Amino acid sequence: MPDGDAVSAAPDMKPDMKIVLVHPEIPGNTGSVGRTCVALDLELILIHPLGFDLSERSVRRAGLDYWKHVRLTEYPDWQAFLDARRPPEAHLFLFEDDGTGGTVYAPDYPPDAFLVFGKETKGLPSEVLQGRAAQTFRLPMRSPHIRSLNLANAATAVAYQAMRPYLV
């Protein structure tokens, strides 16, 4: 088996997926998501307001010495992001505990998908969710004793699933 660094299904197609965090509140989660982005060569997009300052030690600590390699883009709000990036609606994949579009295993993620997550305490704001029920997915959980996963864990699980066709 290859060493794990090779792209499988479509070697001529380099994915350009992005993780979008809308109003993240916990710096350690953002740092951990940044580390996942470096590992998978994904862009990290942050939508303000943030619940912390990006210079906080806890962001850097969670991202370790990888934070300097994060491809980071920031936008002042959701509309500024939409205006600047103009993502096709079909390339926006939203993730919520109660996503009605099915589980994270349902979609075929395009190579330039935007994987969108909300703040830790409240999820995605209504302006992001409105009209996008079919694009809102959930991570399945078997235990009735848990409501949700940590944002960094959820984003990592989703990113690896979305990138699956491009990884060995």
C-alpha positions as CSV (number, residue, x, y, z in Angstrom):
1,M,0.0,0.0,0.0
2,P,1.3,3.5,-0.7
3,D,2.7,5.7,2.0
4,G,-0.5,7.6,2.5
5,D,0.6,10.8,0.9
6,A,-0.6,10.0,-2.6
7,V,-4.0,11.1,-4.0
8,S,-6.1,8.2,-5.1
9,A,-9.3,8.4,-7.1
10,A,-8.4,11.5,-9.2
11,P,-4.7,12.2,-9.2
12,D,-5.1,14.9,-11.8
13,M,-7.7,16.7,-9.7
14,K,-6.3,18.6,-6.7
15,P,-9.2,19.3,-4.3
16,D,-9.6,22.9,-3.0
17,M,-12.0,22.4,-0.1
18,K,-12.5,24.9,2.7
19,I,-13.6,24.7,6.3
20,V,-15.7,27.8,7.2
21,L,-16.2,28.6,10.9
22,V,-19.0,31.1,11.5
23,H,-18.6,33.0,14.7
24,P,-16.4,30.4,16.5
25,E,-16.1,31.1,20.3
26,I,-13.4,28.8,21.6
27,P,-9.8,29.6,20.5
28,G,-8.6,26.0,21.1
29,N,-11.2,24.6,18.8
30,T,-10.2,27.1,16.0
31,G,-6.6,26.2,16.6
32,S,-7.3,22.5,16.3
33,V,-9.4,23.0,13.1
34,G,-6.5,25.0,11.7
35,R,-4.2,22.0,12.4
36,T,-6.6,19.7,10.5
37,C,-6.7,22.2,7.6
38,V,-2.9,22.1,7.4
39,A,-3.0,18.3,7.5
40,L,-5.4,18.1,4.6
41,D,-4.2,21.2,2.8
42,L,-7.6,23.0,3.2
43,E,-8.2,26.7,3.5
44,L,-9.6,27.9,6.9
45,I,-12.2,30.7,6.5
46,L,-13.3,32.5,9.7
47,I,-16.5,34.6,9.7
48,H,-16.5,37.4,12.4
49,P,-17.3,38.1,15.0
50,L,-15.0,35.7,16.8
51,G,-15.3,35.0,20.5
52,F,-11.5,35.5,20.9
53,D,-8.5,37.2,19.4
54,L,-6.5,35.2,16.9
55,S,-3.3,36.2,18.7
56,E,-4.4,34.4,21.9
57,R,-1.9,31.7,23.1
58,S,-4.7,29.1,23.2
59,V,-5.2,29.3,19.4
60,R,-1.5,28.9,18.8
61,R,-1.2,26.2,21.4
62,A,-4.0,24.1,19.8
63,G,-2.5,24.6,16.4
64,L,1.0,24.1,17.7
65,D,3.8,25.2,15.4
66,Y,1.5,24.4,12.4
67,W,-0.6,27.6,12.8
68,K,1.9,29.6,10.6
69,H,1.0,27.2,7.8
70,V,-2.7,27.6,8.0
71,R,-4.2,29.2,4.8
72,L,-6.4,31.6,6.7
73,T,-9.0,34.0,5.3
74,E,-11.3,36.2,7.4
75,Y,-14.5,38.0,6.6
76,P,-16.4,40.5,8.7
77,D,-19.7,38.7,8.3
78,W,-21.5,36.0,6.3
79,Q,-22.7,38.4,3.5
80,A,-19.2,39.7,3.0
81,F,-18.0,36.1,2.6
82,L,-20.8,35.3,0.1
83,D,-20.1,38.5,-1.9
84,A,-16.3,37.9,-2.0
85,R,-16.3,34.2,-2.7
86,R,-19.5,33.7,-4.6
87,P,-19.8,30.0,-3.7
88,P,-22.3,28.0,-5.8
89,E,-25.1,27.0,-3.4
90,A,-24.6,23.4,-4.3
91,H,-21.0,23.7,-3.0
92,L,-22.1,24.9,0.5
93,F,-22.4,22.0,3.0
94,L,-23.7,23.1,6.4
95,F,-23.3,21.0,9.6
96,E,-25.7,21.0,12.5
97,D,-26.6,18.5,15.2
98,D,-30.1,18.2,13.7
99,G,-29.2,18.5,10.0
100,T,-32.2,17.5,7.9
101,G,-30.3,16.8,4.7
102,G,-29.0,13.5,6.0
103,T,-25.7,12.4,7.5
104,V,-22.3,13.5,6.4
105,Y,-22.1,10.3,4.4
106,A,-24.9,11.3,2.1
107,P,-23.4,13.9,-0.2
108,D,-20.8,13.6,-2.9
109,Y,-18.6,16.5,-2.0
110,P,-17.2,18.4,-5.0
111,P,-13.4,19.1,-4.8
112,D,-14.1,22.8,-4.1
113,A,-16.7,22.3,-1.3
114,F,-17.2,24.7,1.5
115,L,-17.7,22.8,4.8
116,V,-19.6,25.3,7.1
117,F,-19.8,25.0,10.9
118,G,-21.3,27.4,13.4
119,K,-20.4,28.6,16.9
120,E,-20.0,26.0,19.7
121,T,-22.9,27.1,21.8
122,K,-25.6,28.0,19.2
123,G,-24.6,26.4,15.9
124,L,-25.2,28.3,12.6
125,P,-27.2,31.5,12.6
126,S,-30.5,31.6,10.9
127,E,-29.2,33.8,8.1
128,V,-26.9,31.0,7.1
129,L,-29.4,28.2,7.5
130,Q,-32.4,29.9,5.8
131,G,-33.4,28.1,2.6
132,R,-30.6,25.5,3.0
133,A,-32.3,22.6,4.8
134,A,-31.3,20.1,2.1
135,Q,-27.7,21.2,2.4
136,T,-27.6,20.8,6.2
137,F,-26.1,17.6,7.4
138,R,-25.4,15.9,10.7
139,L,-22.8,13.5,12.2
140,P,-24.6,10.3,13.4
141,M,-24.3,9.5,17.0
142,R,-25.4,6.2,18.4
143,S,-25.5,7.1,22.1
144,P,-28.6,8.9,23.5
145,H,-26.3,10.3,26.2
146,I,-24.7,13.0,24.0
147,R,-26.2,16.0,22.2
148,S,-23.2,17.0,20.1
149,L,-19.5,16.6,19.4
150,N,-16.8,19.2,20.0
151,L,-16.5,21.6,17.1
152,A,-13.0,20.6,16.3
153,N,-13.8,16.9,16.4
154,A,-16.9,17.3,14.2
155,A,-15.0,19.5,11.6
156,T,-12.2,17.0,11.5
157,A,-14.5,14.0,11.0
158,V,-16.4,15.8,8.3
159,A,-13.3,17.0,6.5
160,Y,-11.9,13.5,6.3
161,Q,-15.1,12.1,5.0
162,A,-15.4,14.9,2.4
163,M,-11.8,14.4,1.3
164,R,-12.1,10.6,1.2
165,P,-12.1,10.3,-2.6
166,Y,-8.8,12.3,-2.7
167,L,-7.0,10.4,0.0
168,V,-5.4,7.0,0.0
